[in-house]
Amino acid sequence: MGECWLLGAGAVGCAVLWALRDLPVSGRLHVVDPKRVTAGNLNRQILFNESDVNHWKADAAVARAKALLPALELVPHVKTFQTAFAGQPIARVLVGLDSREVRQEVQRELPAEVFDASTTGALEVLFHYNHVSEQRACLECVYPTRADKLAQSRHMAEGLGLTLEEVQAPFISVELAEKLTANFPHLVIDELIGRAISSVYRENCAAAVLRAPGGEQFLAPFAFVSILAGTLLVMHLVSRLRGDCCAVQPLGPSARGHR
């Protein structure tokens, strides 16, 4: 694999490490994530269990993966990818992040080679590859800025029972935490204060507790969908490293022929 960077140690990032376990991979893999493991997403993060809650994701993922990948040097980075890159040239990145805006920022760091996998809604998986030498779509093309930049904020506000201004706050205040616990009694005020509202939204989607005013349930990707996304990323990575660049079809003859 050479020198490689895995951006995000959440659902897709954990699936990438898990999918690599049966492959003879070597090299150095940097695992980058500035966040902690939370209980709300354990069902989607295949490497973690209850004992990892409140630990740094990058550290926990590396600790779990070392036993699975003995020939691969794993380096955790509890920081943002911008800080981790620190101006150095980046050859290859594996992207498992959770927003289009952050993916755009990754592309602006000008990595030579990008492997990206994401879940788009509850039932879909998107994979993207680009190389600096190819005049093809990059992450900013695949994940363009929404015409309505407030669409996601409005969606979160509706699901959480908050105002648009409240969901746009950078961190959850005491007052906002009190309102959230009034709307969702299972939440704990002290565990909310200082967190990003988007993280709380995703966790409650995963727990299937959010509903629109009309009764429709807000859904997060099912666990197997995130695992499939990470596995597809690894399949494409192996294809590129082999130099055959085959079209990967998990249920078709191409996949069976490359196991």
Contacts in CASP RR format, 6 or more apart in sequence:
PFRMAT RR
TARGET T0000
AUTHOR 0000-0000-0000
METHOD contacts of the structure
MODEL  1
MGECWLLGAGAVGCAVLWALRDLPVSGRLHVVDPKRVTAGNLNRQILFNE
SDVNHWKADAAVARAKALLPALELVPHVKTFQTAFAGQPIARVLVGLDSR
EVRQEVQRELPAEVFDASTTGALEVLFHYNHVSEQRACLECVYPTRADKL
AQSRHMAEGLGLTLEEVQAPFISVELAEKLTANFPHLVIDELIGRAISSV
YRENCAAAVLRAPGGEQFLAPFAFVSILAGTLLVMHLVSRLRGDCCAVQP
LGPSARGHR
1 25 0 8 1.000
1 26 0 8 1.000
1 27 0 8 1.000
1 28 0 8 1.000
1 29 0 8 1.000
1 72 0 8 1.000
1 92 0 8 1.000
1 237 0 8 1.000
1 241 0 8 1.000
2 26 0 8 1.000
2 27 0 8 1.000
2 28 0 8 1.000
2 91 0 8 1.000
2 92 0 8 1.000
3 27 0 8 1.000
3 28 0 8 1.000
3 30 0 8 1.000
3 91 0 8 1.000
3 92 0 8 1.000
4 27 0 8 1.000
4 28 0 8 1.000
4 29 0 8 1.000
4 30 0 8 1.000
4 91 0 8 1.000
4 92 0 8 1.000
4 93 0 8 1.000
4 94 0 8 1.000
5 29 0 8 1.000
5 30 0 8 1.000
5 32 0 8 1.000
5 81 0 8 1.000
5 84 0 8 1.000
5 85 0 8 1.000
5 90 0 8 1.000
5 92 0 8 1.000
5 93 0 8 1.000
5 94 0 8 1.000
5 111 0 8 1.000
6 13 0 8 1.000
6 16 0 8 1.000
6 17 0 8 1.000
6 29 0 8 1.000
6 30 0 8 1.000
6 31 0 8 1.000
6 32 0 8 1.000
6 93 0 8 1.000
6 94 0 8 1.000
6 96 0 8 1.000
7 32 0 8 1.000
7 33 0 8 1.000
7 81 0 8 1.000
7 93 0 8 1.000
7 94 0 8 1.000
7 95 0 8 1.000
7 96 0 8 1.000
7 97 0 8 1.000
7 106 0 8 1.000
8 31 0 8 1.000
8 32 0 8 1.000
8 33 0 8 1.000
8 57 0 8 1.000
8 58 0 8 1.000
8 95 0 8 1.000
8 96 0 8 1.000
8 97 0 8 1.000
9 31 0 8 1.000
9 32 0 8 1.000
9 33 0 8 1.000
9 57 0 8 1.000
9 58 0 8 1.000
9 60 0 8 1.000
9 61 0 8 1.000
10 33 0 8 1.000
10 41 0 8 1.000
10 44 0 8 1.000
10 45 0 8 1.000
10 57 0 8 1.000
10 61 0 8 1.000
10 96 0 8 1.000
10 98 0 8 1.000
11 41 0 8 1.000
11 44 0 8 1.000
11 45 0 8 1.000
11 46 0 8 1.000
11 119 0 8 1.000
11 221 0 8 1.000
11 223 0 8 1.000
11 226 0 8 1.000
11 227 0 8 1.000
11 229 0 8 1.000
12 96 0 8 1.000
12 117 0 8 1.000
12 118 0 8 1.000
12 119 0 8 1.000
12 226 0 8 1.000
12 229 0 8 1.000
12 230 0 8 1.000
12 233 0 8 1.000
13 61 0 8 1.000
13 94 0 8 1.000
13 96 0 8 1.000
13 230 0 8 1.000
14 45 0 8 1.000
14 46 0 8 1.000
14 47 0 8 1.000
14 48 0 8 1.000
14 61 0 8 1.000
15 46 0 8 1.000
15 226 0 8 1.000
15 227 0 8 1.000
15 228 0 8 1.000
15 229 0 8 1.000
15 230 0 8 1.000
15 231 0 8 1.000
16 94 0 8 1.000
16 96 0 8 1.000
16 117 0 8 1.000
16 230 0 8 1.000
16 233 0 8 1.000
16 234 0 8 1.000
17 31 0 8 1.000
17 47 0 8 1.000
17 61 0 8 1.000
17 64 0 8 1.000
17 65 0 8 1.000
17 68 0 8 1.000
17 69 0 8 1.000
18 46 0 8 1.000
18 47 0 8 1.000
18 68 0 8 1.000
18 227 0 8 1.000
19 227 0 8 1.000
19 230 0 8 1.000
19 231 0 8 1.000
19 233 0 8 1.000
19 234 0 8 1.000
19 235 0 8 1.000
20 65 0 8 1.000
20 68 0 8 1.000
20 69 0 8 1.000
20 72 0 8 1.000
20 234 0 8 1.000
21 65 0 8 1.000
21 68 0 8 1.000
21 69 0 8 1.000
23 234 0 8 1.000
23 238 0 8 1.000
24 71 0 8 1.000
25 69 0 8 1.000
25 71 0 8 1.000
25 72 0 8 1.000
26 71 0 8 1.000
26 72 0 8 1.000
27 71 0 8 1.000
27 72 0 8 1.000
27 73 0 8 1.000
28 72 0 8 1.000
28 73 0 8 1.000
28 74 0 8 1.000
28 75 0 8 1.000
29 69 0 8 1.000
29 72 0 8 1.000
29 73 0 8 1.000
29 74 0 8 1.000
29 75 0 8 1.000
30 75 0 8 1.000
30 76 0 8 1.000
30 77 0 8 1.000
30 84 0 8 1.000
31 58 0 8 1.000
31 61 0 8 1.000
31 62 0 8 1.000
31 65 0 8 1.000
31 74 0 8 1.000
31 75 0 8 1.000
31 76 0 8 1.000
31 77 0 8 1.000
32 58 0 8 1.000
32 77 0 8 1.000
32 79 0 8 1.000
32 80 0 8 1.000
32 81 0 8 1.000
32 84 0 8 1.000
33 56 0 8 1.000
33 57 0 8 1.000
33 58 0 8 1.000
33 61 0 8 1.000
33 77 0 8 1.000
33 78 0 8 1.000
34 58 0 8 1.000
34 78 0 8 1.000
34 79 0 8 1.000
34 80 0 8 1.000
35 56 0 8 1.000
35 57 0 8 1.000
35 199 0 8 1.000
36 54 0 8 1.000
36 55 0 8 1.000
36 56 0 8 1.000
36 57 0 8 1.000
37 45 0 8 1.000
37 48 0 8 1.000
37 52 0 8 1.000
37 53 0 8 1.000
37 54 0 8 1.000
37 55 0 8 1.000
37 56 0 8 1.000
37 57 0 8 1.000
37 60 0 8 1.000
38 53 0 8 1.000
38 54 0 8 1.000
38 199 0 8 1.000
38 203 0 8 1.000
39 50 0 8 1.000
39 53 0 8 1.000
40 203 0 8 1.000
40 206 0 8 1.000
40 207 0 8 1.000
41 202 0 8 1.000
41 203 0 8 1.000
41 206 0 8 1.000
42 48 0 8 1.000
42 49 0 8 1.000
42 50 0 8 1.000
42 53 0 8 1.000
43 206 0 8 1.000
43 223 0 8 1.000
44 206 0 8 1.000
44 220 0 8 1.000
44 221 0 8 1.000
44 223 0 8 1.000
44 226 0 8 1.000
46 223 0 8 1.000
46 227 0 8 1.000
47 60 0 8 1.000
47 61 0 8 1.000
47 64 0 8 1.000
47 65 0 8 1.000
48 60 0 8 1.000
48 61 0 8 1.000
48 64 0 8 1.000
52 60 0 8 1.000
52 64 0 8 1.000
56 76 0 8 1.000
56 78 0 8 1.000
58 76 0 8 1.000
58 77 0 8 1.000
58 78 0 8 1.000
59 76 0 8 1.000
59 78 0 8 1.000
61 76 0 8 1.000
62 74 0 8 1.000
62 75 0 8 1.000
62 76 0 8 1.000
65 72 0 8 1.000
65 74 0 8 1.000
66 74 0 8 1.000
77 84 0 8 1.000
81 105 0 8 1.000
81 106 0 8 1.000
81 109 0 8 1.000
82 105 0 8 1.000
82 109 0 8 1.000
85 109 0 8 1.000
89 112 0 8 1.000
90 109 0 8 1.000
90 110 0 8 1.000
90 111 0 8 1.000
90 112 0 8 1.000
91 111 0 8 1.000
91 112 0 8 1.000
91 113 0 8 1.000
92 111 0 8 1.000
92 112 0 8 1.000
92 113 0 8 1.000
92 114 0 8 1.000
92 115 0 8 1.000
93 106 0 8 1.000
93 111 0 8 1.000
93 113 0 8 1.000
93 114 0 8 1.000
93 115 0 8 1.000
94 115 0 8 1.000
94 116 0 8 1.000
94 233 0 8 1.000
94 237 0 8 1.000
95 103 0 8 1.000
95 106 0 8 1.000
95 114 0 8 1.000
95 115 0 8 1.000
95 116 0 8 1.000
95 117 0 8 1.000
95 118 0 8 1.000
95 139 0 8 1.000
96 116 0 8 1.000
96 117 0 8 1.000
96 118 0 8 1.000
96 229 0 8 1.000
96 230 0 8 1.000
96 233 0 8 1.000
97 103 0 8 1.000
97 106 0 8 1.000
97 118 0 8 1.000
98 118 0 8 1.000
98 202 0 8 1.000
99 198 0 8 1.000
100 143 0 8 1.000
100 144 0 8 1.000
100 145 0 8 1.000
100 146 0 8 1.000
101 145 0 8 1.000
103 116 0 8 1.000
103 118 0 8 1.000
103 139 0 8 1.000
103 140 0 8 1.000
103 142 0 8 1.000
103 143 0 8 1.000
104 139 0 8 1.000
104 140 0 8 1.000
104 143 0 8 1.000
104 145 0 8 1.000
106 114 0 8 1.000
106 139 0 8 1.000
107 114 0 8 1.000
107 138 0 8 1.000
107 139 0 8 1.000
107 140 0 8 1.000
108 140 0 8 1.000
110 132 0 8 1.000
111 132 0 8 1.000
112 131 0 8 1.000
112 132 0 8 1.000
113 129 0 8 1.000
113 130 0 8 1.000
113 131 0 8 1.000
113 132 0 8 1.000
113 240 0 8 1.000
114 128 0 8 1.000
114 129 0 8 1.000
114 130 0 8 1.000
114 131 0 8 1.000
114 138 0 8 1.000
114 139 0 8 1.000
115 127 0 8 1.000
115 128 0 8 1.000
115 129 0 8 1.000
115 233 0 8 1.000
115 236 0 8 1.000
115 237 0 8 1.000
115 240 0 8 1.000
116 126 0 8 1.000
116 127 0 8 1.000
116 128 0 8 1.000
116 129 0 8 1.000
116 139 0 8 1.000
116 142 0 8 1.000
116 233 0 8 1.000
117 125 0 8 1.000
117 126 0 8 1.000
117 127 0 8 1.000
117 128 0 8 1.000
117 229 0 8 1.000
117 230 0 8 1.000
117 232 0 8 1.000
117 233 0 8 1.000
118 125 0 8 1.000
118 126 0 8 1.000
118 229 0 8 1.000
119 125 0 8 1.000
119 126 0 8 1.000
119 221 0 8 1.000
119 225 0 8 1.000
119 226 0 8 1.000
119 229 0 8 1.000
120 126 0 8 1.000
121 219 0 8 1.000
121 221 0 8 1.000
122 219 0 8 1.000
122 220 0 8 1.000
122 221 0 8 1.000
122 222 0 8 1.000
122 225 0 8 1.000
123 221 0 8 1.000
123 222 0 8 1.000
123 225 0 8 1.000
124 225 0 8 1.000
125 225 0 8 1.000
125 228 0 8 1.000
125 229 0 8 1.000
125 232 0 8 1.000
126 142 0 8 1.000
126 229 0 8 1.000
127 229 0 8 1.000
127 232 0 8 1.000
127 233 0 8 1.000
127 236 0 8 1.000
127 248 0 8 1.000
128 137 0 8 1.000
128 139 0 8 1.000
128 142 0 8 1.000
129 236 0 8 1.000
129 240 0 8 1.000
130 136 0 8 1.000
130 137 0 8 1.000
130 138 0 8 1.000
130 139 0 8 1.000
146 152 0 8 1.000
150 164 0 8 1.000
153 164 0 8 1.000
153 167 0 8 1.000
153 168 0 8 1.000
154 164 0 8 1.000
155 218 0 8 1.000
156 162 0 8 1.000
156 167 0 8 1.000
156 197 0 8 1.000
156 198 0 8 1.000
156 201 0 8 1.000
157 163 0 8 1.000
157 164 0 8 1.000
157 166 0 8 1.000
157 167 0 8 1.000
158 212 0 8 1.000
158 213 0 8 1.000
159 201 0 8 1.000
159 210 0 8 1.000
159 211 0 8 1.000
159 212 0 8 1.000
159 218 0 8 1.000
160 167 0 8 1.000
160 180 0 8 1.000
160 183 0 8 1.000
160 184 0 8 1.000
160 197 0 8 1.000
160 200 0 8 1.000
160 201 0 8 1.000
160 204 0 8 1.000
160 210 0 8 1.000
161 183 0 8 1.000
162 176 0 8 1.000
162 179 0 8 1.000
162 180 0 8 1.000
162 183 0 8 1.000
162 197 0 8 1.000
166 176 0 8 1.000
166 179 0 8 1.000
166 197 0 8 1.000
167 197 0 8 1.000
167 201 0 8 1.000
169 176 0 8 1.000
169 197 0 8 1.000
170 196 0 8 1.000
171 194 0 8 1.000
171 195 0 8 1.000
171 196 0 8 1.000
172 180 0 8 1.000
172 192 0 8 1.000
172 193 0 8 1.000
172 194 0 8 1.000
172 195 0 8 1.000
172 196 0 8 1.000
172 197 0 8 1.000
172 200 0 8 1.000
173 193 0 8 1.000
173 194 0 8 1.000
174 189 0 8 1.000
174 193 0 8 1.000
176 192 0 8 1.000
176 197 0 8 1.000
177 187 0 8 1.000
177 189 0 8 1.000
177 192 0 8 1.000
177 193 0 8 1.000
178 189 0 8 1.000
180 187 0 8 1.000
180 192 0 8 1.000
180 200 0 8 1.000
181 187 0 8 1.000
181 188 0 8 1.000
181 189 0 8 1.000
181 192 0 8 1.000
184 204 0 8 1.000
184 209 0 8 1.000
186 209 0 8 1.000
187 200 0 8 1.000
192 200 0 8 1.000
201 210 0 8 1.000
202 220 0 8 1.000
204 210 0 8 1.000
204 218 0 8 1.000
205 218 0 8 1.000
205 219 0 8 1.000
205 220 0 8 1.000
206 220 0 8 1.000
208 217 0 8 1.000
208 219 0 8 1.000
208 220 0 8 1.000
210 217 0 8 1.000
210 218 0 8 1.000
211 217 0 8 1.000
211 218 0 8 1.000
212 218 0 8 1.000
228 250 0 8 1.000
231 250 0 8 1.000
232 248 0 8 1.000
232 250 0 8 1.000
235 248 0 8 1.000
235 250 0 8 1.000
235 255 0 8 1.000
235 258 0 8 1.000
236 248 0 8 1.000
238 258 0 8 1.000
239 245 0 8 1.000
239 246 0 8 1.000
239 248 0 8 1.000
239 258 0 8 1.000
244 258 0 8 1.000
246 254 0 8 1.000
246 258 0 8 1.000
247 254 0 8 1.000
248 254 0 8 1.000
248 255 0 8 1.000
248 258 0 8 1.000
249 255 0 8 1.000
END
